[in-house]
Amino acid sequence: MATERLSMRKTREILRQKLELNRSHREVAASVGLSVGAVSATLVRAAAAGLTWAAAEQLSDEALTERLYARPVGAARPRLAPVKDQERRDLLEVMEDRYGTRSTIMTSQLPPTKWHDHLGDPTMADAICDRLLHNAHRLALKGPSRRKEDPATDK
């Protein structure tokens, strides 16, 4: 079942508290009554859209929705982009909050042996990988990709 989009009021409040007031994901989540994951997902969309608080504040609700959620028809899937410094810090913050207290499920098409290179900063990569991989149960799937199959022939 798909989750409902956040109200524009909550979305704007998340962006304001994180981008203008520089509050932690946990503080923002508690303030707006959402999970840390919902806050993180909103901020990932904002980062992908290249939004700053100053820009988001000036946009109408419709324009902000378009920037955060619209994807041009026929647009190719984005390639794996380099991880920015703020994204590394955000991921580490979420992993530190969850480490030893909650389960975390993560999926990746990038093998863990390449995570350090992709994350960039060696110190941050070590900290993130330590929290993700320590005591982890890994399931490596093998076999052909289902994406390459012709959907018309699947029964």
Residue, then its C-alpha position, 0 to 999 in steps of 0.5 A: m500500500a502506498t503512503e500518502r503525501l505529507s501536507m504542504r504545511k508539514t513539508r514546508e515546516i520540515l524544510r524550514q526547520k532543517l534548512e533554515l534552523n539546522r535542527s537534527h532529523r530527530e528534532v524535526a520529526a518530534s516537532v512535526g509529529l512524523s517519523v525520522g524516515a519521513v523527514s529524511a525522505t522529504l529532505v532527500r527529495a528537496a536535495a534532489a530538486g536542489l531546493t534551499w529554504a529561501a527558494a522553497e519559501q518563495l514557491s507556491d504550494e503547487a510549484l513546490t509540489e511540482r519540484l518535489y514530486a514531479r518527474p518528467v514523462g519518459a525521463a530516464r532513471p537517474r544514475l548513481a550520483p556522488v554523495k554530498d557532504q550533507e547527505r553523508r552527515d544525514l545518513l550517519e545521523v540516522m544510522e547513529d540514532r538507530y544503531g543498537t536500538r532498532s532494526t534497519i533494512m537497506t537495499s542496494q544495487l551497489p555491493p558493500t565493497k564499493w560503498h566506501d568509494h561511493l560515500g567519498d569521505p573515508t572517515m564518514a564512510d567508515a562510520i556509516c559502514d560500521r553502523l550498517l554492516h556490524n551485526a548485519h544479516r546480508l542477503a545477496l541475491k543472484g540470478p538474472s535481472r527481472r527488469k530485462e525480461d519482456p513483460a508481455t511474455d510473463k504470465 
